[in-house]
Amino acid sequence: MNFIDSSSSGNEPSKLPAVKVLTADDVSKYTIHDIVLPLPGFNVKYPENQCLEWFKEMFAKDGLTLESLKQSEK
């Protein structure tokens, strides 16, 4: 399955599947091979749990915030 739209130019965001944050009800629907952990970035959907708090803590140690990752120029 190809997730990236090869017709997009370098200035357009790639066409990726929508992100679904899993809940306890989803456990039986997916395997560990279906799970993708978020990589730090500005336009990233983080789960609303301890993972988000961990990212915020790690960024704060370096004087960063999730919002500080936004690039003013592309």
C-alpha positions as CSV (number, residue, x, y, z in Angstrom):
1,M,0.0,0.0,0.0
2,N,1.4,3.4,-1.0
3,F,0.6,6.1,1.4
4,I,2.3,9.0,-0.4
5,D,0.8,10.7,-3.4
6,S,3.6,10.7,-5.9
7,S,1.9,13.4,-7.9
8,S,2.3,16.0,-5.2
9,S,5.0,18.7,-5.7
10,G,7.5,19.5,-3.0
11,N,5.4,22.4,-1.8
12,E,2.2,20.4,-1.1
13,P,1.8,18.2,1.9
14,S,1.9,14.5,1.1
15,K,-1.4,12.5,1.2
16,L,-1.1,10.3,4.2
17,P,-3.8,8.2,5.8
18,A,-5.6,9.9,8.7
19,V,-4.1,9.3,12.1
20,K,-6.2,7.4,14.6
21,V,-5.3,7.6,18.3
22,L,-6.1,4.1,19.7
23,T,-8.1,3.6,22.8
24,A,-8.5,0.6,25.1
25,D,-11.6,-0.4,22.9
26,D,-9.3,-0.7,19.9
27,V,-6.9,-3.3,21.4
28,S,-8.6,-6.3,19.7
29,K,-8.7,-4.5,16.2
30,Y,-4.9,-4.0,15.8
31,T,-1.6,-5.7,16.4
32,I,1.7,-4.2,17.5
33,H,2.6,-4.2,13.8
34,D,-0.1,-1.6,13.1
35,I,1.1,0.8,15.7
36,V,3.2,3.9,14.8
37,L,4.6,6.1,17.5
38,P,4.7,9.8,16.8
39,L,7.9,11.5,15.9
40,P,8.4,14.9,17.3
41,G,7.2,17.7,15.1
42,F,4.8,20.6,14.8
43,N,2.1,19.1,12.7
44,V,1.9,15.9,14.6
45,K,-1.2,14.4,16.3
46,Y,-0.1,13.3,19.7
47,P,-2.2,11.0,21.9
48,E,-3.8,12.7,24.8
49,N,-2.1,10.6,27.5
50,Q,1.2,10.1,29.2
51,C,3.0,10.1,25.8
52,L,2.1,13.7,25.2
53,E,3.3,14.7,28.7
54,W,6.5,12.8,28.1
55,F,7.2,14.7,24.9
56,K,6.5,18.0,26.6
57,E,8.8,17.2,29.4
58,M,11.6,16.1,27.1
59,F,11.2,19.3,25.0
60,A,11.2,21.5,28.1
61,K,14.5,20.1,29.2
62,D,16.0,21.6,26.0
63,G,14.0,24.8,26.3
64,L,11.5,23.9,23.5
65,T,7.8,23.5,23.2
66,L,5.7,21.7,20.6
67,E,4.8,25.0,19.1
68,S,8.4,26.1,18.8
69,L,9.0,23.4,16.2
70,K,6.9,25.2,13.6
71,Q,9.0,26.5,10.8
72,S,8.4,30.1,9.6
73,E,10.1,29.4,6.2
74,K,9.8,26.2,4.1
